[in-house]
Amino acid sequence: MTAQPAQQEPVTVRVFTRRFGSTPRGARLARHLAVDRLHAWGVPYGSDLSDALAVIVAELAANAVTHGRVPGRDFELRLTHLGAGVRVEVTDTHSGPPYPGVRSARSLDEHGRGLVLVEELADRWEVLDGRPPVKTVRAEVDLPRGGAGVRPR
């Protein structure tokens, strides 16, 4: 008797990519379209997963607009829905020094908490330096085991 190879379940990879103007309006639109796309992929509006991903997109887009802005250059949002999770990537054109890392904001600081939120909400995140002057910040959030909060599509 010959053993049959195990059947692998197919994995569907969904990708959404869009460029936005490096303005506060572009950052808001990125967040709104990300949440809408996630809902279409089975991550319901208002779920903990949708809300966490919305904050991640908002913070990374705001950082791209605030710190990575070069006049006349857009930023790009890429969402990738894999079987096990969702990856958020925001790519911008930066003209400054390399990324300094996460720092703790002082109690009266008006800024400086965005990447702390990303660090708390994402299961993994990193900064990828591309060919100068490009950088991508990537954050990944694992889907709950058993698909809790995710509708099958």
N, C-alpha and C positions, 0 to 999 in steps of 0.2 A: 504494500500500500504506500503510495507516494503522498507526502504531506503537501497540502495546498497552501500557497502563500496567503498570508493574512491580508484581508481587504483593508485598504486605507481609505478613510473617509475623505472626500475631496474638501479642500480648503478654498473658500472663496475670499479673494482679496479685493477690497473695494478701495478706490483712491479718489480723492477730491483735491484738486489743485486749482488755486486762483491767485492772481496778483491783485494787490490793492495799492491805492495811493498812500504814500507815507504821511497820512494826516490822521487826526483823531477820528474823523468820520470813517476813514478806511479801516481803522482798528475796530470800531463799533460794527461795521458791516461784516468784517471777518468773523467776529464772535457770533453775530446773528446767523450768518450763513452756515457756520460750523454746527451750531445747535440744530438748525433745520436739516442739514445733511445727516447728522447723527440720528435724528428722529426717523428719517427715511431709511436708515440702516438698522432700525430696531432699538435704538437707545431713546426711550421716551422722554419728551419734554418734562422737566421738573423732577426727574429721577436723580438720585444722588450722583450717579455716574455722569449724566448729562450736565448737572450743575458743576461738578468738579472739572470736567473737560471745558466747559464754558469759561471758568475762571482761568484755567491754564491758557486757553487761546487768548483771552482778554489781556492777560499779563504779558504774554510773549509778543502779541501784536502791539501793545502799548510801549513795550521796550523797544521794538523795532522802529516805531514812530519817533520815540523820544531820544533814543541813544544811537540808533543805527541809520538815522536819516541823512541822506545825501540828496541835495536838491535835484529834482528830476528823476530820481530812482524810486521804484516801488519796492514793496516787500511781498513775499510769497508765503501763502499758507498752504500746507499740504497735510491732509488727514488721510491716514491709512487705517482701514479696519481689517485686522487680521482675525483669524479664528479665536485667538486668545486675548486680544486686547486692541486698543486704539493708540496709534502713534500720531502725535501732533508735531509738525515741523514748521518753524517760521524762519525764513531766510531773508536777510537784509544785507544792504551794502553799508558797511561801516567804514569810517575814515579815521577812527581813533586807535588807541593802543589795543592790544589783545584783551579779551574779556577778563575782568579781575576776579570773578567768583562771587559767591554769596557773602554778603556782610549783614550783620545785624543792625537794624535801624535803631537810633536812639529814640526815647519815648516821645520827643517833640518833633521828630523828623516828619516832613510831609511826604517823603518818598522813601524808597529803599526796601519795601516789603514784598514786592512782586515775586522775586525769585525765591523768597522764603516760602511763599504760598505754593509756588510750583513744586518746590522740594517736598513740601508736606503732602500735596495732593497726588503727585506722580509716583509711580512705583520706581521709575528710573528716569533720569534726564542727563543731558550732556550738551556741551557746546562743541560744534564741529567747525573748524576753520577751513574754508574752501580756498580756492585760488583768490588771492587778495584782489579786491577788498570785500570778499563775501564771507559771511558766517551764518551758520544755521544753529538754532537752538532746538533740540529734539527732546520731547517728553513722551513717556509711554505710561499708559494706565491699563492694568490688567483687568479683563472682564471678570466679574464674580463667577466663582465655580457654579455650574448648574444654570448659568445665564440669568440669575436673579436680576431683575430690573432691565432685562433686555428681551424685547419681543422677537420671536423667530421671524425671519423674512424668507 
